Amino acid sequence: MRSYFSFDRTRDLKTAGVKLLAGTDMPQAFAYPGFSLHDELAFLVQSGLTPLEALRTATYNPAEFLRALDSLGTVAPGKVADLVLLDADPLADIRNTRRISAVIANGRVFDSAARAALLTHVETALKH
């Protein structure tokens, strides 16, 4: 994914005050939704964003762009509670986004065993 990423352009956009949105969900070779987001967040930090600014490209900024801050973008009572629980602080090191303890999606908790089972299911489905 690095070959698709422009550190200078991203830095210039940030300096100009442009609100950036994470974009690894778009179809491109060797970019796998979910997994590639960790790389993109690290690239954003390498481009000059703080870890908090990088995290906002995948949370608050998209909700603001979609005019959905009433239900998305932050963790608060009454909002959609899809989130990732981490074992380490991503503000200290953005690579800590890979240290996933659990995922909560649609009100369901996915611990490490549940996530491993889902990945195995996907891997099996892709082979057939």
Backbone bond lengths (Angstrom), bond angles and torsions (degrees), N, CA, C in turn:
res aa  C-N    CA-C-N  psi(-1)  N-CA   C-N-CA  omega(-1)  CA-C   N-CA-C  phi
1 M - - - 1.446 - - 1.524 110.50 -
2 R 1.307 117.55 -25.62 1.456 121.14 -178.11 1.525 111.68 -53.90
3 S 1.326 118.53 -37.77 1.458 120.61 -177.83 1.524 112.04 -65.30
4 Y 1.319 118.38 -20.55 1.459 122.20 179.55 1.527 112.43 -90.06
5 F 1.314 117.27 -8.25 1.459 121.38 -170.46 1.526 110.12 -101.89
6 S 1.311 117.94 132.17 1.461 122.78 177.77 1.518 109.30 -107.60
7 F 1.332 115.68 103.98 1.462 120.25 179.95 1.529 110.76 -64.10
8 D 1.339 116.71 -42.95 1.464 119.78 -178.38 1.524 111.68 -65.20
9 R 1.332 117.17 -45.52 1.468 120.51 -179.83 1.531 110.35 -62.76
10 T 1.323 115.96 -42.19 1.468 119.96 179.45 1.523 110.39 -63.30
11 R 1.330 116.95 -43.47 1.468 121.20 178.29 1.527 110.16 -61.21
12 D 1.336 117.12 -43.34 1.467 120.96 179.49 1.526 111.46 -62.93
13 L 1.326 117.34 -42.66 1.467 120.84 178.52 1.523 111.15 -62.79
14 K 1.324 116.54 -42.70 1.467 120.46 178.27 1.527 110.39 -62.12
15 T 1.338 116.31 -45.31 1.466 121.60 -179.89 1.526 110.96 -61.50
16 A 1.328 116.60 -34.20 1.464 121.38 179.50 1.526 112.61 -78.10
17 G 1.338 117.25 -4.57 1.459 120.17 177.98 1.513 114.76 87.94
18 V 1.325 117.40 11.66 1.462 120.82 178.89 1.519 109.28 -70.93
19 K 1.324 116.89 132.68 1.467 120.66 175.11 1.521 108.07 -80.97
20 L 1.311 115.82 119.19 1.459 121.52 -176.12 1.520 111.06 -92.25
21 L 1.329 115.46 149.73 1.456 122.76 175.89 1.518 108.04 -120.32
22 A 1.325 116.43 137.58 1.460 120.27 174.56 1.520 107.83 -61.91
23 G 1.345 116.61 143.83 1.456 118.51 -174.85 1.508 115.26 -136.96
24 T 1.322 118.35 24.82 1.461 118.94 -178.15 1.517 112.93 -77.29
25 D 1.318 117.76 -0.62 1.460 119.66 179.56 1.521 111.75 -82.37
26 M 1.325 117.51 -6.93 1.467 119.22 179.26 1.521 110.34 -77.82
27 P 1.318 117.94 145.68 1.467 119.78 -178.16 1.526 111.62 -66.97
28 Q 1.292 116.33 121.57 1.450 122.58 172.05 1.524 108.11 -155.80
29 A 1.298 115.02 154.15 1.469 119.99 -176.16 1.525 110.58 -58.27
30 F 1.295 115.71 133.96 1.457 124.33 174.14 1.527 113.96 64.04
31 A 1.314 118.50 20.69 1.455 122.68 173.05 1.519 107.32 -115.00
32 Y 1.302 116.48 110.52 1.458 121.94 -175.93 1.522 109.25 -106.14
33 P 1.344 116.90 117.96 1.465 119.65 -178.06 1.527 111.67 -49.71
34 G 1.296 114.48 137.30 1.468 120.40 -176.81 1.509 110.44 92.77
35 F 1.317 117.05 -64.47 1.463 121.18 -179.56 1.528 111.10 -65.31
36 S 1.316 116.87 -45.86 1.462 120.33 -175.63 1.528 112.66 -70.52
37 L 1.308 117.81 -18.96 1.459 120.30 177.80 1.531 110.85 -61.08
38 H 1.315 117.60 -36.97 1.466 120.69 178.73 1.523 110.16 -60.59
39 D 1.338 116.47 -43.14 1.466 120.40 177.71 1.519 110.44 -63.71
40 E 1.327 116.41 -44.57 1.454 119.84 -178.25 1.526 111.28 -61.97
41 L 1.307 117.66 -42.02 1.466 119.96 178.34 1.522 110.86 -60.38
42 A 1.330 116.78 -41.96 1.468 120.60 177.90 1.532 110.51 -64.54
43 F 1.335 117.58 -40.66 1.465 120.61 178.26 1.531 110.56 -63.34
44 L 1.322 116.92 -39.49 1.460 120.19 178.73 1.528 110.64 -61.95
45 V 1.325 117.04 -41.56 1.463 120.64 177.53 1.532 109.93 -66.05
46 Q 1.324 117.16 -41.36 1.470 120.15 176.78 1.530 111.47 -61.66
47 S 1.319 116.83 -25.92 1.463 121.95 -179.97 1.520 112.76 -82.36
48 G 1.326 117.36 -6.50 1.454 119.76 177.27 1.511 115.81 117.09
49 L 1.331 118.74 -4.66 1.454 119.84 175.13 1.524 108.98 -75.39
50 T 1.306 116.66 150.63 1.460 119.50 171.17 1.528 107.48 -74.91
51 P 1.331 117.91 161.79 1.469 118.35 175.24 1.532 112.50 -55.56
52 L 1.329 117.93 -38.60 1.464 120.16 178.86 1.526 110.53 -64.11
53 E 1.329 117.23 -43.97 1.467 119.75 178.41 1.523 110.87 -62.34
54 A 1.329 117.02 -39.72 1.467 120.37 178.04 1.521 110.64 -62.69
55 L 1.326 117.30 -45.49 1.468 120.87 179.32 1.528 111.31 -61.77
56 R 1.307 116.47 -36.59 1.468 120.01 179.37 1.530 112.05 -65.32
57 T 1.350 118.24 -25.05 1.471 120.05 178.10 1.520 111.73 -65.38
58 A 1.335 116.25 -19.40 1.470 120.73 -178.40 1.525 112.44 -112.01
59 T 1.324 117.20 1.13 1.468 119.78 -176.09 1.527 111.12 -131.02
60 Y 1.307 116.45 -81.76 1.463 122.00 -174.72 1.535 112.58 -66.66
61 N 1.324 117.11 -48.20 1.469 119.82 -174.86 1.531 112.89 -59.72
62 P 1.344 119.57 -45.50 1.471 117.99 177.08 1.531 112.41 -62.05
63 A 1.324 117.29 -39.69 1.467 119.86 179.01 1.527 110.39 -63.41
64 E 1.317 116.39 -40.42 1.463 120.08 177.36 1.526 110.49 -64.70
65 F 1.329 117.69 -45.25 1.464 122.09 179.02 1.523 111.41 -58.85
66 L 1.324 116.41 -40.58 1.468 121.83 -179.44 1.524 112.92 -81.19
67 R 1.324 116.49 0.40 1.469 122.80 -176.32 1.525 110.78 55.89
68 A 1.333 115.10 44.21 1.467 120.73 -177.05 1.525 111.82 -124.13
69 L 1.329 117.29 26.99 1.461 119.62 -179.14 1.527 112.89 -64.14
70 D 1.327 116.83 -16.79 1.458 119.32 177.79 1.526 111.63 -68.97
71 S 1.343 116.83 -23.18 1.465 118.90 -177.36 1.532 113.94 -128.30
72 L 1.315 118.56 -12.68 1.470 122.37 -175.15 1.522 111.11 -132.41
73 G 1.321 116.07 170.08 1.455 121.72 168.58 1.506 117.07 96.59
74 T 1.315 117.17 -26.34 1.465 121.77 178.57 1.529 108.37 -142.54
75 V 1.313 115.26 165.37 1.466 120.66 176.68 1.531 107.27 -97.02
76 A 1.326 115.58 115.82 1.460 121.33 -179.01 1.522 108.83 -160.27
77 P 1.339 116.77 156.03 1.464 119.39 177.89 1.520 111.51 -55.13
78 G 1.345 115.92 135.05 1.448 121.98 177.69 1.516 114.84 88.72
79 K 1.325 117.64 -5.91 1.463 120.17 179.67 1.524 110.25 -96.54
80 V 1.339 115.71 161.10 1.459 121.28 175.73 1.524 107.57 -62.19
81 A 1.326 115.88 130.50 1.464 119.74 -170.57 1.522 113.40 -106.35
82 D 1.323 117.85 41.49 1.460 119.70 172.37 1.520 106.89 -79.63
83 L 1.317 116.58 122.45 1.457 119.49 -179.05 1.513 111.65 -158.28
84 V 1.326 114.58 167.16 1.452 122.89 179.54 1.520 107.45 -116.03
85 L 1.333 116.61 128.69 1.462 121.75 175.66 1.519 107.93 -97.48
86 L 1.324 116.03 129.49 1.460 121.23 -175.44 1.518 111.71 -109.88
87 D 1.327 114.91 155.86 1.467 121.77 176.87 1.522 112.16 -88.81
88 A 1.327 118.44 -6.39 1.457 121.87 -178.15 1.529 108.84 -149.42
89 D 1.310 116.04 159.45 1.454 123.21 -173.43 1.538 111.50 -78.87
90 P 1.333 118.47 115.33 1.463 120.39 179.09 1.531 112.43 -72.06
91 L 1.322 118.08 -16.31 1.460 119.96 176.85 1.526 110.99 -74.71
92 A 1.331 116.37 -26.13 1.464 121.09 175.93 1.526 110.88 -78.62
93 D 1.331 116.68 -35.72 1.464 122.57 -179.99 1.524 107.03 -157.25
94 I 1.319 116.69 114.21 1.468 120.58 -175.18 1.523 111.46 -58.90
95 R 1.330 118.00 -25.06 1.473 120.18 178.45 1.523 111.66 -64.67
96 N 1.319 117.50 -14.12 1.468 120.92 177.59 1.528 112.41 -68.14
97 T 1.329 118.26 -9.38 1.470 119.16 174.79 1.522 111.17 -64.62
98 R 1.312 116.66 -18.67 1.477 120.93 177.86 1.528 112.29 -81.35
99 R 1.317 117.54 -11.17 1.467 121.61 -177.72 1.529 109.69 -91.41
100 I 1.317 114.40 69.26 1.464 122.14 -172.49 1.526 110.41 -83.95
101 S 1.316 115.35 126.59 1.455 121.95 175.38 1.523 110.54 -91.25
102 A 1.328 115.97 -44.87 1.464 120.95 -179.27 1.524 109.36 -159.46
103 V 1.322 114.95 158.36 1.459 122.59 175.10 1.521 106.69 -122.38
104 I 1.316 115.97 136.21 1.461 121.12 173.96 1.522 106.60 -114.95
105 A 1.328 116.03 118.97 1.467 121.50 -179.07 1.521 108.84 -137.23
106 N 1.310 115.64 128.82 1.469 121.50 -179.08 1.522 111.86 52.61
107 G 1.324 116.28 37.98 1.458 121.14 177.79 1.515 114.82 78.56
108 R 1.314 118.20 2.92 1.466 122.04 -178.28 1.526 109.85 -109.13
109 V 1.327 116.50 135.02 1.468 121.63 179.91 1.526 109.25 -92.73
110 F 1.331 115.38 129.21 1.460 122.29 176.48 1.529 107.83 -113.97
111 D 1.332 116.37 104.94 1.460 119.95 176.04 1.525 108.80 -80.97
112 S 1.325 117.55 -174.46 1.465 119.65 -175.70 1.533 111.87 -62.50
113 A 1.313 117.79 -37.62 1.470 120.43 178.84 1.531 111.10 -66.06
114 A 1.309 116.98 -41.90 1.470 120.56 179.35 1.522 110.86 -66.58
115 R 1.341 117.57 -39.76 1.464 120.37 178.07 1.523 110.78 -66.01
116 A 1.328 117.37 -39.71 1.464 120.95 178.01 1.525 110.61 -62.94
117 A 1.318 117.06 -40.57 1.465 120.82 178.50 1.530 110.99 -63.89
118 L 1.328 116.94 -41.35 1.464 120.34 177.79 1.528 111.31 -62.55
119 L 1.314 116.67 -43.28 1.462 120.29 179.88 1.522 111.49 -65.49
120 T 1.313 116.77 -38.52 1.462 120.44 176.92 1.525 110.07 -63.18
121 H 1.314 116.61 -42.32 1.469 121.66 178.30 1.536 110.68 -60.31
122 V 1.329 116.60 -45.56 1.461 120.62 179.71 1.522 110.52 -64.58
123 E 1.311 116.71 -43.98 1.467 120.64 179.54 1.531 111.08 -60.11
124 T 1.319 116.61 -43.23 1.457 120.85 178.01 1.519 110.98 -64.09
125 A 1.308 117.15 -43.16 1.467 120.92 -179.70 1.522 111.13 -63.68
126 L 1.311 117.99 -36.70 1.457 121.15 -179.25 1.531 112.47 -71.10
127 K 1.292 117.50 -23.05 1.464 121.02 179.83 1.530 111.67 -79.12
128 H 1.315 117.40 -15.08 1.477 120.42 -176.74 1.481 111.48 -107.49
